[in-house]
Every structure is written in C-alpha cells, then in structure tokens.
Amino acid sequence: MKTSEIEIPDSEVLYKTYIDVLGEVELIDFLQKQLENFPQFIQSIPDSKWHYAYADQKWTVAEVLLHIIDAERVFQYRALRFARGDKTELPGFEQDLYVKFSGADRRSKESLIEEYRVVRRSSIALFSSLDRQRLNAKGRASTMSWSVAALGFVICGHQKHHRNVLRERYL
C-alpha cells in the first residue's frame, strides 16, 4: 500500500504531518528501508552526544531514540487491534511519562539499536501479513479515527520526523 492510498482527515494535523514527510512511498518497502539505515544513523551518533539535550526540559538523544521505539510499539499495538476487528476505542499515551520512566540514559547505544531492530522486524511481520481489507480496517485511538495502514505510515513518519530533529538540533 502507498501513502497516496490512505486518507487522513485534515483535522489530524500532527499525524498527517508524519505521513506527509514521507512523500509517496510503499509501506513495507519503507519500513524495511528504515530497518536497514536507522541503526547506522544511531551508530553514527557520537558517544559524547548520547546524554545531550539541546535545551532545558528537552529529551536527551537516548531518550528520543527510546521514544521512537516506544511509540512504534504503541502504534503497532493499535494496528493489531484494528486489523483484528477490535472496535474498542483506545486512549492516547502520555509520551513524557514514558520517557520519564524509560531509563533511556542507562541504556547503551547497542542495546537500543538491538531493541529497535526487534521492534521494527515485528512491525514488518505484522503489516506484511495483512491484506488490503485489513490494512483499510479502522478503529479509534486518541479520539481519532485511524486505518491500519495509516498507523504503519505514522510509524515511518514519526521516526523520520525525530531523525530530522536529531540532525537539526542535537548533532
């Protein structure tokens, strides 16, 4: 499925932004491409920047990276629920609390790279197993309507967004 084949209401500006940053891409190909290149990007971050935050009250590099992993898990879980026909509305999640209790700054670069790879392989397995009907299945989370495919693209765009922020503000 391609980004042009999904619908995101204009009112969902934040998530639309995550999809728009991708341009026209195919979901599984892009998930795989990121699996191949994102660990290299993480590895290229100097150790001296691992605990760096560009301003007070901003996350460190390690916290940003673990946030990307945590958010992928949340979006993946939502996609699974909706793909399986679960119509239960799901709440949002408080990303700042996730970061606060993540212990990211005690984690090594290598452990986060490995965790990223495991989570991303799981996302690829999930989305690859779904046919077009299941990719178009919808559910509600964070008071918004989502298709399963949109959640897959948000996983990709969310990571790309934060990679851009890391490049611009941290490195």
PLY file of the C-alpha trace (Angstrom):
ply
format ascii 1.0
element vertex 171
property float x
property float y
property float z
element edge 170
property int vertex1
property int vertex2
end_header
0.00 0.00 0.00
1.21 3.53 -0.81
0.81 6.76 1.12
-1.47 8.13 -1.60
-3.92 5.30 -0.96
-4.82 6.29 2.59
-7.00 9.03 3.98
-6.04 11.20 6.93
-8.52 13.92 7.85
-7.04 17.41 7.68
-8.11 17.87 11.30
-5.50 15.30 12.34
-2.65 17.73 11.62
0.10 16.11 13.71
-0.35 12.64 12.28
-0.91 13.98 8.77
2.45 15.73 9.13
4.11 12.40 9.93
2.67 10.88 6.76
3.32 13.91 4.55
7.03 13.93 5.49
7.34 10.56 3.73
6.18 11.60 0.29
4.94 8.81 -1.96
6.27 5.54 -0.54
5.18 1.94 -0.26
4.66 0.84 3.35
6.58 -2.43 3.58
9.44 -1.14 1.42
9.84 1.94 3.61
9.63 0.00 6.88
12.40 -2.24 5.52
14.49 0.69 4.26
14.37 2.30 7.70
15.34 -1.00 9.33
18.43 -1.04 7.14
19.53 2.59 7.59
18.31 3.80 11.00
20.65 1.57 13.06
23.55 3.00 11.05
22.35 6.50 11.87
22.15 5.68 15.58
25.62 4.13 15.46
26.97 7.33 13.86
25.87 9.49 16.80
28.97 10.43 18.79
29.08 8.96 22.29
29.60 12.49 23.62
26.07 13.36 22.41
24.29 10.32 23.92
23.15 12.21 27.05
22.90 15.62 25.35
19.69 17.66 25.30
19.68 20.88 23.26
17.71 22.83 25.91
16.30 22.51 29.42
13.26 20.24 29.63
14.14 18.59 26.29
14.86 14.90 25.92
18.37 13.54 25.54
19.44 11.74 22.37
19.00 8.40 24.17
15.50 9.41 25.31
14.49 10.46 21.79
15.62 7.11 20.44
13.74 5.12 23.07
10.68 7.33 22.47
10.77 6.30 18.79
10.81 2.64 19.84
8.04 3.08 22.44
5.81 4.97 20.01
6.29 2.29 17.35
5.13 -0.31 19.86
2.04 1.75 20.70
1.13 2.35 17.05
1.82 -1.30 16.22
-0.50 -2.44 19.03
-3.24 -0.14 17.78
-2.79 -1.51 14.25
-3.06 -5.08 15.50
-6.25 -4.35 17.43
-7.91 -2.60 14.49
-6.74 -5.23 11.97
-8.35 -7.89 14.12
-11.66 -6.05 14.12
-11.50 -4.72 17.68
-13.73 -1.65 17.83
-12.80 -0.67 21.39
-11.70 2.96 21.40
-8.14 3.18 22.65
-6.79 6.02 24.79
-3.78 8.12 23.95
-0.49 7.69 25.76
1.50 10.21 27.73
4.83 10.29 25.94
6.56 12.42 28.58
5.75 9.84 31.26
7.03 7.06 29.03
10.31 8.95 28.66
10.49 9.80 32.36
10.26 6.15 33.37
12.15 4.69 30.41
15.62 4.55 31.90
16.94 5.53 28.47
20.01 7.25 29.83
21.10 3.99 31.49
20.91 2.16 28.17
23.79 1.61 25.79
23.65 2.58 22.17
23.98 -1.08 21.21
21.03 -2.15 23.38
18.79 0.49 21.81
19.89 -0.48 18.31
19.05 -4.12 19.04
15.68 -3.22 20.57
14.87 -1.03 17.57
15.66 -3.90 15.20
13.44 -6.33 17.12
10.50 -3.90 17.26
10.84 -2.94 13.59
11.01 -6.57 12.47
7.82 -7.13 14.42
6.16 -4.21 12.64
7.25 -5.56 9.26
5.90 -9.01 10.12
2.56 -7.54 11.23
1.97 -5.23 8.27
3.26 -7.80 5.75
0.70 -10.31 6.98
-2.27 -8.05 6.28
-4.28 -7.97 3.08
-5.74 -4.75 1.66
-9.03 -5.22 3.52
-7.25 -5.48 6.88
-4.95 -2.55 6.02
-8.07 -0.48 5.39
-9.73 -1.58 8.64
-10.37 1.31 11.01
-10.51 1.99 14.68
-10.34 4.88 17.13
-7.38 5.87 19.25
-6.52 9.19 20.90
-10.02 10.38 19.91
-9.15 9.99 16.21
-10.16 7.56 13.52
-7.28 5.54 12.07
-6.83 2.99 9.36
-4.35 0.22 9.99
-2.24 1.37 7.03
-2.20 4.95 8.32
-0.72 3.67 11.58
2.02 1.91 9.62
2.88 5.09 7.78
2.80 7.08 11.02
5.40 4.67 12.43
7.65 5.54 9.49
6.95 9.26 9.51
7.31 9.59 13.27
10.76 8.04 13.07
11.74 10.24 10.11
10.50 13.36 11.94
12.60 12.60 15.00
15.62 11.71 12.90
15.33 15.14 11.30
15.05 16.77 14.75
18.13 14.89 15.94
20.10 16.07 12.92
18.97 19.69 13.20
19.05 20.26 16.95
21.29 17.65 18.53
24.11 16.81 16.13
0 1
1 2
2 3
3 4
4 5
5 6
6 7
7 8
8 9
9 10
10 11
11 12
12 13
13 14
14 15
15 16
16 17
17 18
18 19
19 20
20 21
21 22
22 23
23 24
24 25
25 26
26 27
27 28
28 29
29 30
30 31
31 32
32 33
33 34
34 35
35 36
36 37
37 38
38 39
39 40
40 41
41 42
42 43
43 44
44 45
45 46
46 47
47 48
48 49
49 50
50 51
51 52
52 53
53 54
54 55
55 56
56 57
57 58
58 59
59 60
60 61
61 62
62 63
63 64
64 65
65 66
66 67
67 68
68 69
69 70
70 71
71 72
72 73
73 74
74 75
75 76
76 77
77 78
78 79
79 80
80 81
81 82
82 83
83 84
84 85
85 86
86 87
87 88
88 89
89 90
90 91
91 92
92 93
93 94
94 95
95 96
96 97
97 98
98 99
99 100
100 101
101 102
102 103
103 104
104 105
105 106
106 107
107 108
108 109
109 110
110 111
111 112
112 113
113 114
114 115
115 116
116 117
117 118
118 119
119 120
120 121
121 122
122 123
123 124
124 125
125 126
126 127
127 128
128 129
129 130
130 131
131 132
132 133
133 134
134 135
135 136
136 137
137 138
138 139
139 140
140 141
141 142
142 143
143 144
144 145
145 146
146 147
147 148
148 149
149 150
150 151
151 152
152 153
153 154
154 155
155 156
156 157
157 158
158 159
159 160
160 161
161 162
162 163
163 164
164 165
165 166
166 167
167 168
168 169
169 170
